[in-house]
Amino acid sequence: MSSYKKAQRSAWLVLTVAAAILVCTVLAPSAFGVPSPQDEEAAPKFKDIHTAIEAMYLVKAQFYKPVSVAELMKAYFAKGTVPGMLEVLNDPYTRYMTPQDFQALKDDSAGIFGGIGILVGIRDDKITIISPITNTPGMRAGLMPGDHIVEIDGVSTEGMVLDRAVSMMRGEPGTVVRLLIERRYPAEKFEVEIVRDIIDAPATRGYIFDPDAGIGYIELRTFSQKAGQDIEEEVERLMDEGMRGLILDLRYNGGGLVTQAVEVASKFMPPGPVMHVRGRDGQKKSLYTVGRRVSQIPLVVLVNEYTASASEIVSGALQDTGVATIVGVPTFGKGLVQTLFPLSDGSGLAVTTQIYLTAGGREITPETPIMPDVKVEALTPEELEKAMNDQARNAERTGPVTAEDLMRIDPDLDPQFRRALEILRYQIEKDEPVKSAA
């Protein structure tokens, strides 16, 4: 079929969809239905026709699995909204964002925004705190990794898309947001009021942990727009301070920008593919290292069940190329790539366009996450609280475990960190050369 005929066919398809929706809108008795409580700012039913047409076209053309316009139209007629239409895809990552939600996502990628300072994701079909950010209202309020957010300002989060939850928690500094939290340990529900503030979330935190052995530590919190640059600066600074081995901590890192995952991995690995992506046509495209490699010293990467997406790209690349030892527990298992599309009314659409594969060609799924080279379980919150209180009997501190305790605990109480230290000390003492792929 010629390109002209294809374009003509596409034009007729869009016009047909538009006509069908207009007819249905005229005939539908519930054209001004009430928005769901989870999304009070959404347009009434069948009022977002032009946006729906745009979304249908994008999903039909870009979604990583084949999908028919007929299925999308049927879902739109049944639900009356773009978010309802997208439910037919059974993909929680393909989602519609209101203009406010879309702007919040762009702000999040920039790393500076007004909010409470927590990283969140979907776990067990619930809005879940992956980690609070250091020295933010969220951490000071006692929020913990693994906490479920049940309500935001009295609105249930059941069935709520992640971007809507993030947008509701964002806001002007000095304003208050009320959260109902469900915690697994100790099992409880409680409400907390948090005053929003400007959140400037640095991507990294690093220091020399063991000056005698020359072991450095860098915690990479998120893959925001400056993650690659921040990692390079941290590594160079610590190298100047005598670093001979590095622990890169990706625990509680829920991901971020794929471009930054490629940049971060490129700082440690030899030239070559960092990852591969594959669309519904089955074609594989490789993304290669960029810039220069800044370190070839022994490297251990810490991962846990909250290590997701871009973090899995990095840990998988460093594992496949043999430049790092992965320590911890199996990762989250999110190997899907979302592409953001702005829509004409200022809203946005995140569409799962591809699956990604590690540098060695492995798919990352909940069933096949990144498996550590050295599996080491972390202390449970119960075990950690007992150990900390035992340790503090003759000191000034006792009390419940905090997020700071859980995420950055004393190395004496962190079996994963201790194992990483053992590995690096052995490699440094033996002057073991770093493994490297040809």
C-alpha positions as CSV (number, residue, x, y, z in Angstrom):
1,M,0.0,0.0,0.0
2,S,1.4,3.4,-0.9
3,S,2.2,6.1,1.7
4,Y,-0.6,8.3,0.3
5,K,-3.2,5.5,0.6
6,K,-2.0,4.8,4.1
7,A,-2.4,8.4,5.1
8,Q,-5.8,8.6,3.4
9,R,-6.9,5.5,5.3
10,S,-5.7,6.9,8.6
11,A,-7.5,10.1,7.9
12,W,-10.8,8.2,7.2
13,L,-10.2,6.1,10.3
14,V,-9.9,9.2,12.5
15,L,-13.0,10.8,10.9
16,T,-15.0,7.6,11.3
17,V,-14.0,7.4,15.0
18,A,-15.0,11.0,15.5
19,A,-18.4,10.6,13.8
20,A,-19.1,7.5,15.8
21,I,-18.3,9.2,19.1
22,L,-20.4,12.2,18.2
23,V,-23.4,10.0,17.4
24,C,-23.0,8.2,20.6
25,T,-22.7,11.4,22.6
26,V,-26.0,12.7,21.1
27,L,-27.8,9.5,22.0
28,A,-26.3,8.8,25.4
29,P,-28.6,9.8,28.2
30,S,-25.7,10.1,30.7
31,A,-23.6,12.6,28.7
32,F,-23.1,14.8,31.8
33,G,-22.3,12.0,34.3
34,V,-20.6,12.7,37.6
35,P,-16.8,12.3,37.7
36,S,-15.4,9.6,40.0
37,P,-14.3,10.7,43.4
38,Q,-10.8,9.6,42.6
39,D,-10.6,12.2,39.8
40,E,-12.8,15.1,40.6
41,E,-11.2,17.3,38.0
42,A,-11.9,14.9,35.1
43,A,-14.2,16.1,32.4
44,P,-17.9,14.8,32.6
45,K,-18.6,11.8,30.5
46,F,-18.3,12.1,26.8
47,K,-17.1,15.7,27.0
48,D,-13.5,14.9,26.2
49,I,-14.2,13.7,22.6
50,H,-11.3,15.4,20.9
51,T,-8.9,14.2,23.6
52,A,-10.3,10.7,23.2
53,I,-9.7,10.8,19.5
54,E,-6.1,11.8,20.0
55,A,-5.6,9.1,22.7
56,M,-7.1,6.4,20.4
57,Y,-4.8,7.4,17.6
58,L,-1.7,7.4,19.8
59,V,-2.6,4.1,21.5
60,K,-3.4,2.4,18.2
61,A,-0.1,3.6,16.7
62,Q,2.2,3.3,19.7
63,F,1.1,0.7,22.3
64,Y,3.6,-2.1,22.5
65,K,0.9,-4.7,21.9
66,P,-1.6,-4.8,19.0
67,V,-4.9,-3.1,19.9
68,S,-8.0,-2.4,17.8
69,V,-9.8,1.0,17.5
70,A,-13.0,-1.0,17.9
71,E,-12.0,-2.2,21.4
72,L,-11.0,1.4,22.4
73,M,-14.2,2.8,21.1
74,K,-16.3,0.2,22.9
75,A,-14.5,1.0,26.2
76,Y,-14.9,4.7,25.7
77,F,-18.7,4.3,25.1
78,A,-18.9,2.1,28.2
79,K,-16.9,4.4,30.5
80,G,-17.3,7.8,28.9
81,T,-13.8,9.0,29.7
82,V,-10.3,8.6,28.4
83,P,-9.1,7.0,31.7
84,G,-12.0,4.5,31.5
85,M,-11.2,3.8,27.8
86,L,-7.6,2.9,28.7
87,E,-8.6,0.3,31.2
88,V,-9.2,-2.1,28.3
89,L,-5.5,-2.3,27.9
90,N,-4.9,-3.9,31.3
91,D,-1.7,-1.9,31.6
92,P,-1.4,0.3,34.7
93,Y,1.5,2.2,33.2
94,T,-0.5,3.4,30.1
95,R,-2.4,6.3,31.6
96,Y,-4.1,9.6,30.9
97,M,-2.9,12.7,32.8
98,T,-4.8,15.9,33.3
99,P,-2.9,19.1,32.6
100,Q,-2.1,19.4,36.3
101,D,-1.0,15.8,36.5
102,F,1.1,16.1,33.4
103,Q,2.9,19.2,34.7
104,A,3.5,17.4,38.0
105,L,5.2,14.6,36.2
106,K,7.4,17.0,34.3
107,D,8.3,18.8,37.6
108,D,9.1,15.5,39.1
109,S,11.6,14.7,36.4
110,A,13.3,18.1,36.9
111,G,13.8,17.2,40.6
112,I,12.4,20.5,42.1
113,F,8.8,20.9,43.1
114,G,6.3,21.8,45.9
115,G,5.2,18.8,47.9
116,I,5.9,16.5,50.8
117,G,9.0,14.7,49.6
118,I,8.2,11.0,49.0
119,L,8.7,8.7,46.1
120,V,5.7,6.5,45.4
121,G,4.7,3.6,43.2
122,I,2.0,1.0,42.7
123,R,2.6,-2.2,44.7
124,D,-0.1,-4.8,45.5
125,D,-2.5,-2.5,43.5
126,K,-2.1,0.2,46.1
127,I,-0.4,3.6,46.2
128,T,2.8,2.7,48.1
129,I,5.6,4.8,49.5
130,I,8.9,3.6,48.0
131,S,11.0,6.0,50.0
132,P,10.7,9.4,51.7
133,I,13.4,11.9,50.6
134,T,15.9,12.9,53.3
135,N,15.1,16.1,55.2
136,T,11.7,16.6,53.8
137,P,8.2,17.0,55.4
138,G,7.4,13.4,54.4
139,M,10.4,11.9,56.3
140,R,9.9,14.3,59.3
141,A,6.3,13.1,59.5
142,G,7.4,9.5,60.0
143,L,6.4,8.1,56.6
144,M,8.1,4.8,55.9
145,P,9.0,2.7,52.8
146,G,6.2,0.2,52.2
147,D,3.4,2.4,53.8
148,H,0.2,2.3,51.8
149,I,-1.6,5.7,51.2
150,V,-5.2,4.9,51.7
151,E,-6.7,8.4,51.4
152,I,-5.5,11.8,50.3
153,D,-7.5,14.7,51.8
154,G,-10.4,12.3,52.5
155,V,-10.4,10.9,48.9
156,S,-9.9,7.2,48.6
157,T,-6.9,6.1,46.5
158,E,-8.5,2.8,45.6
159,G,-8.2,2.5,41.8
160,M,-6.5,5.9,41.6
161,V,-3.8,6.3,39.0
162,L,-0.4,7.2,40.3
163,D,-0.2,10.6,38.6
164,R,-3.4,11.7,40.2
165,A,-2.1,10.7,43.7
166,V,1.1,12.6,43.1
167,S,-0.7,15.6,41.8
168,M,-3.0,15.7,44.9
169,M,0.0,15.6,47.2
170,R,1.8,18.4,45.4
171,G,0.8,22.0,46.1
172,E,1.9,25.4,47.3
173,P,4.5,25.4,50.1
174,G,2.8,26.1,53.4
175,T,-0.4,24.3,52.6
176,V,-1.5,21.2,54.3
177,V,-2.3,17.7,52.9
178,R,-3.9,15.0,55.1
179,L,-3.0,11.4,54.4
180,L,-4.5,8.2,55.8
181,I,-1.7,5.7,56.1
182,E,-1.8,1.9,56.4
183,R,1.3,0.3,57.8
184,R,2.2,-3.3,57.9
185,Y,4.5,-3.2,61.0
186,P,3.3,-2.4,63.5
187,A,-0.1,-3.1,61.8
188,E,-2.1,0.1,62.0
189,K,-3.9,2.9,60.2
190,F,-3.3,6.5,61.1
191,E,-3.9,9.9,59.7
192,V,-1.1,12.5,59.4
193,E,-1.2,16.2,58.4
194,I,1.9,17.3,56.5
195,V,2.8,20.9,55.5
196,R,4.0,21.1,52.0
197,D,7.4,22.6,51.2
198,I,9.7,23.2,48.2
199,I,11.3,19.8,47.5
200,D,14.8,20.0,46.0
201,A,15.7,16.3,45.6
202,P,19.4,15.8,45.0
203,A,19.9,12.6,43.0
204,T,22.9,11.4,45.1
205,R,24.5,11.2,48.5
206,G,28.1,10.0,48.8
207,Y,31.0,9.8,51.2
208,I,34.1,7.7,52.0
209,F,32.9,5.0,54.4
210,D,36.2,3.3,55.1
211,P,39.2,5.6,54.6
212,D,41.7,2.9,55.5
213,A,40.4,0.5,52.8
214,G,39.4,3.3,50.5
215,I,35.8,2.2,50.2
216,G,33.3,4.8,49.1
217,Y,29.5,4.8,49.2
218,I,27.0,6.5,46.9
219,E,23.3,6.3,47.3
220,L,21.4,7.1,44.1
221,R,17.9,8.1,45.0
222,T,16.2,8.7,41.7
223,F,17.0,9.0,38.0
224,S,16.1,12.7,37.5
225,Q,17.5,14.9,34.8
226,K,20.9,15.4,36.5
227,A,21.5,11.8,37.8
228,G,24.3,11.0,35.3
229,Q,26.0,14.3,36.0
230,D,25.6,14.0,39.8
231,I,27.0,10.4,39.7
232,E,30.1,11.5,37.7
233,E,30.8,14.4,40.1
234,E,30.4,12.2,43.2
235,V,32.7,9.5,41.8
236,E,35.4,12.0,40.8
237,R,35.2,13.7,44.2
238,L,35.5,10.4,46.1
239,M,38.3,9.2,43.8
240,D,40.2,12.4,44.7
241,E,39.7,11.4,48.3
242,G,41.3,8.0,47.8
243,M,38.4,5.8,46.9
244,R,39.6,2.3,45.7
245,G,36.2,0.5,45.7
246,L,32.6,1.7,45.6
247,I,29.2,0.6,47.0
248,L,26.4,2.0,44.7
249,D,23.1,1.8,46.6
250,L,20.0,1.4,44.4
251,R,17.8,0.2,47.2
252,Y,14.5,2.1,47.3
253,N,15.2,3.7,43.9
254,G,12.0,3.4,41.9
255,G,13.5,4.6,38.6
256,G,13.0,7.7,36.5
257,L,14.3,8.7,33.1
258,V,15.7,6.0,30.8
259,T,18.2,8.4,29.3
260,Q,19.7,8.9,32.7
261,A,19.8,5.2,33.4
262,V,22.0,4.9,30.2
263,E,24.2,7.8,31.4
264,V,24.7,6.4,34.9
265,A,25.6,2.9,33.6
266,S,28.0,4.5,31.1
267,K,30.1,5.9,34.0
268,F,31.1,2.4,35.0
269,M,31.0,0.0,32.1
270,P,33.0,-0.4,28.9
271,P,31.6,0.9,25.6
272,G,28.7,-1.2,24.3
273,P,25.0,-1.7,24.7
274,V,23.5,-0.6,28.0
275,M,20.0,-2.0,27.2
276,H,17.8,-3.0,24.3
277,V,14.1,-2.1,23.6
278,R,11.6,-4.1,21.7
279,G,8.3,-2.9,20.3
280,R,5.3,-4.8,19.1
281,D,6.9,-5.3,15.7
282,G,9.5,-7.5,17.4
283,Q,12.4,-5.4,16.3
284,K,15.1,-4.8,18.8
285,K,16.9,-1.5,19.2
286,S,20.0,-1.1,21.3
287,L,20.9,1.9,23.4
288,Y,24.7,2.3,23.8
289,T,26.9,3.9,26.3
290,V,27.4,7.6,26.1
291,G,30.2,9.9,27.3
292,R,33.2,8.5,29.1
293,R,33.8,5.8,31.7
294,V,34.9,7.5,34.9
295,S,35.7,4.5,37.1
296,Q,37.1,1.0,36.8
297,I,37.5,0.3,40.5
298,P,35.8,-2.7,42.1
299,L,32.0,-2.1,42.4
300,V,29.2,-3.6,44.4
301,V,25.6,-2.6,43.7
302,L,22.9,-3.0,46.4
303,V,19.4,-3.8,45.3
304,N,16.1,-4.7,47.0
305,E,12.4,-5.3,46.2
306,Y,11.9,-1.5,45.7
307,T,14.7,-1.3,43.1
308,A,12.7,-0.7,39.9
309,S,12.7,0.3,36.3
310,A,15.7,2.5,35.5
311,S,17.5,1.1,38.5
312,E,17.0,-2.4,37.0
313,I,18.4,-1.2,33.7
314,V,21.6,0.0,35.5
315,S,22.0,-3.1,37.8
316,G,21.3,-5.4,34.9
317,A,23.8,-3.7,32.6
318,L,26.6,-3.7,35.3
319,Q,25.8,-7.4,36.0
320,D,25.7,-8.5,32.4
321,T,29.0,-6.8,31.6
322,G,30.7,-8.2,34.7
323,V,31.8,-4.9,36.1
324,A,29.8,-5.1,39.4
325,T,28.7,-7.7,41.9
326,I,24.9,-7.3,42.7
327,V,24.1,-7.9,46.4
328,G,20.6,-8.0,48.0
329,V,17.3,-9.5,47.0
330,P,15.4,-9.8,43.7
331,T,14.3,-6.5,42.3
332,F,10.8,-5.2,41.5
333,G,10.6,-6.4,37.9
334,K,9.3,-3.5,35.8
335,G,10.7,-3.9,32.3
336,L,8.3,-1.6,30.4
337,V,9.2,1.7,28.7
338,Q,6.7,4.5,28.7
339,T,6.7,7.4,26.2
340,L,5.1,10.7,27.2
341,F,2.8,12.4,24.6
342,P,1.5,15.9,25.1
343,L,-2.1,16.3,24.0
344,S,-3.6,19.5,22.4
345,D,-5.5,20.6,25.6
346,G,-2.3,20.5,27.8
347,S,-3.0,17.1,29.2
348,G,-0.7,14.1,28.5
349,L,-0.7,10.4,27.7
350,A,1.9,7.9,29.0
351,V,1.9,4.9,26.7
352,T,3.8,1.7,27.2
353,T,5.6,1.6,23.8
354,Q,8.3,-1.0,24.4
355,I,9.7,-3.6,26.7
356,Y,13.3,-3.3,27.7
357,L,15.9,-5.9,27.9
358,T,19.2,-5.8,29.8
359,A,22.5,-5.4,28.1
360,G,22.7,-9.2,27.8
361,G,19.2,-9.5,26.4
362,R,17.2,-10.5,29.5
363,E,13.6,-9.5,29.9
364,I,12.7,-7.9,33.3
365,T,9.3,-8.9,34.6
366,P,7.8,-9.6,38.1
367,E,8.6,-13.3,37.4
368,T,12.1,-12.6,36.1
369,P,13.5,-9.6,38.0
370,I,17.2,-8.9,38.4
371,M,18.6,-11.6,40.6
372,P,21.5,-10.7,42.9
373,D,24.8,-12.4,42.5
374,V,25.0,-12.7,46.2
375,K,21.6,-13.0,47.9
376,V,21.4,-11.3,51.3
377,E,18.1,-10.7,53.0
378,A,17.7,-7.4,54.9
379,L,16.4,-7.3,58.4
380,T,12.7,-7.1,58.7
381,P,11.3,-4.0,60.4
382,E,10.6,-6.2,63.5
383,E,14.2,-7.5,63.6
384,L,15.6,-4.0,63.0
385,E,13.6,-2.4,65.7
386,K,14.6,-5.1,68.2
387,A,18.3,-4.9,67.2
388,M,18.3,-1.1,67.4
389,N,16.6,-1.1,70.8
390,D,19.0,-3.7,72.1
391,Q,21.9,-1.6,70.8
392,A,20.5,1.5,72.4
393,R,20.0,0.1,75.9
394,N,23.1,1.8,77.1
395,A,22.8,4.8,74.8
396,E,20.5,7.7,74.5
397,R,18.1,6.5,71.8
398,T,15.2,4.1,71.9
399,G,11.9,4.0,70.2
400,P,10.3,2.9,67.0
401,V,12.1,2.5,63.7
402,T,12.0,5.5,61.4
403,A,12.5,5.8,57.6
404,E,16.0,7.1,58.2
405,D,16.7,4.0,60.2
406,L,15.3,1.6,57.6
407,M,16.9,3.2,54.6
408,R,20.3,4.2,56.1
409,I,20.8,2.0,59.0
410,D,24.0,1.4,61.0
411,P,26.2,-0.9,58.8
412,D,26.5,-3.1,61.9
413,L,22.7,-3.8,61.5
414,D,22.6,-3.9,57.7
415,P,23.6,-7.4,56.5
416,Q,23.5,-6.3,52.8
417,F,25.8,-3.4,53.4
418,R,28.1,-5.6,55.5
419,R,28.3,-8.2,52.7
420,A,29.2,-5.5,50.2
421,L,32.0,-4.3,52.4
422,E,33.4,-7.9,52.7
423,I,33.4,-8.3,48.9
424,L,35.1,-5.0,48.3
425,R,37.7,-5.4,51.0
426,Y,38.6,-8.8,49.6
427,Q,38.9,-7.5,46.0
428,I,41.0,-4.5,47.1
429,E,43.3,-6.6,49.3
430,K,43.8,-9.2,46.6
431,D,44.1,-6.4,44.0
432,E,41.6,-8.4,42.0
433,P,41.1,-7.0,38.5
434,V,37.6,-5.9,37.6
435,K,35.8,-8.3,35.3
436,S,35.0,-6.8,32.0
437,A,33.2,-7.9,28.9
438,A,35.1,-8.0,25.6
